[in-house]
Amino acid sequence: MSSDTHLTIDQLPGRFVNYAGRQCLFFSGTSYLGMSQNPAFQARVVQAMSQYGTVFGSSRNGNLRLRVYEEAERALARWTSAPAALTVSSGMMAGQVVMQHLAANPDTVFLYGPHTHPALWHQTSVRLPQQSFDSWAADLPAQVQQHRHRPLVLAMNSLDAVRSVAYPFDWVGQLPYHPALTLVVDDSHGIGVRGRGVWAELAAQLPPSVRLVVTASLAKAMGLPGGLVLADTPMVEAIRHTSFFGGASPMAPATLAAFAGAEELYTEAQARLTRLVALAEQVLLPTGLFRQAPHYPVFYTEHDDLYAHALQHDLFIYSFAYPTPRDKANTRIVISAFHEPADIERLSEVVQAFGGH
């Protein structure tokens, strides 16, 4: 099975995935905290479905509203330390509802960081910088000054999850004054994994003149099929009253109800993931085969042939062309909270054998 061949299955993978009649340890996906596979969390969702059903097929701005949305959004705002929160049906929708709102002003200039996710593109195609992140950040003050007479949006990811690179944010405090500067950060692969997300870190460093918006998919570490917008209250209210938001169906209310009161489950999963990642760091990093953002559960490698080797030894890791079929395969090992220490030991054995071949 090559890295461009798809495996089709009929159930959600957890620690294991069945391939060709074999049970393979699963080191792929983005369920970092394992909430989608967590029996206690699943039970909360099932219980909530008896009250809210599977979907709410209506506009959030309709004349009949479910209280659970506002309650969950207040809980998410408190959890992330943001002033206000708004939920939507996906992480892609979270980015687009923000960018379409900002793009409504035709004078707005958009600047993008390296590898910015398409969720934050204000058009179907944009030109992303090809320079390193550090070089891009160093050039920003001059670019901000250049566009100081027009509304300006800086859009970027909080980290490069594809290559497991954490972006520093020390540069944000050095941004020159701009009367209408908005920083939009996609934290889809950080929220829930790197604590409660990037909002508090950024808000503590940004100049008062910079408006902050954070978007995220909740379908990764958080295990919720939806998206999140964090911003100041006027921004959230403005987005809520756009046709883009009002014309869309919301995320499933039962999953938001399940989130409320599940903080202990998330805390336990985060602690478990931290221990497992520390074990993986001890055995994977000394091989010299991987790159990893410190304490992050993704181990990226340029050695795409590790995929076939791992599969021969009943390990299924992440490896396929991303973000389009024309791109190079992206090969990485993903640690999740549902793993056991013995799984990391087996992973070490297989990787050590590959390194010595």
Salt bridges, closest charged atoms under 4 A:
GLU70 OE2 - ARG60 NH2 3.37
GLU70 OE2 - ARG240 NH1 2.94
GLU73 OE2 - ARG60 NH1 2.88
ASP160 OD2 - ARG163 NH1 3.17
ASP232 OD2 - ARG211 NE 2.81
GLU263 OE2 - ARG196 NH2 2.75
GLU281 OE2 - HIS295 ND1 3.65
GLU302 OE1 - LYS328 NZ 3.77
ASP304 OD2 - LYS328 NZ 3.00
ASP314 OD1 - ARG22 NE 2.84
GLU340 OE1 - ARG272 NH2 3.12
ASP343 OD1 - ARG15 NH2 2.63
GLU349 OE1 - ARG346 NH1 3.12
